Amino acid sequence: MSALPLEAAEKRTSAKVRDVPIGDVCSAANCRDAPRASVVSFGALIFWNSPVLDVMRPVLAGLVTAVVVAGLAVLLRRSAPARLKGPEGTIRPELWSAWLTVLGGSAVFMAAAWASIYGNGGWAVAPAALLGAAIAGFMAPSVTSIHAVHWNEQGIEGPSRMFGPTLGFARTEMAWSEIEKTGTTRTGFWYVEARDGRRVYWSYLYKGYGALMLALRAYRPSLDLRF
């Protein structure tokens, strides 16, 4: 072999060594830990893609949701109602949660509509657009006072009909003595029901609903209030 090719090979090798960043040259300790780190990373990758984690994800999501809902219910129960003066009171849906739901539903609708018209989504994203519109539409009345619940010494007055998964626009009133029982709907709303079937609805998303619970205990102590 001639000296010229050998010198060229040495130059190429020296250039490669010089091009390697100083941080990429591991020390003796780093080199010893490299196999261990590779084993840990490989184990984490296996766990992340394992069927066990696929089962755990919905369980963890359900637990987190339950904790958030329970914490929100406790917070809103202890909050001050919209109005409380002597025996009279008013509760209504918490505005920030209502607005958040309306804006979130509107964002889903607009994003899906844009993807359907200008993007590559086509009709495949139409259900998402309809879902966003439904969420925003069903929750929109809650940012007004149409779903407020009022009570005084005579009785209670509030929303009396469901509209899909949420409350409608109809309202009714009933005397305390007319209330026969309490209950919960499939979508999580609570209600008191009169002998003739009329109902007044509210939920844990009503700020200060604890004040209404105290009024129910005072005027109708025989009712089961374990919602």
Secondary structure, DSSP 8 states (H G I E B T S, - for coil): --HHHHHHHHHHHHHHHHHS-GGGS--HHHHHHHHHHHHHHHHHHHHHTSHHHHHHHHHHHHHHHHHHHHHHHHHHHHS--SEEETTEEEEEE-HHHHHHHHHHHHHHHHHHHHHHHTSS-GGGGHHHHHHHHHHHHHHGGGGTTTT-EEE-SSEEEEE--EETTEE-S-EEEEEGGGEEEEEE-TTS-EEEEETTS-EEEE-TTEETHHHHHHHHHHH-TTS----
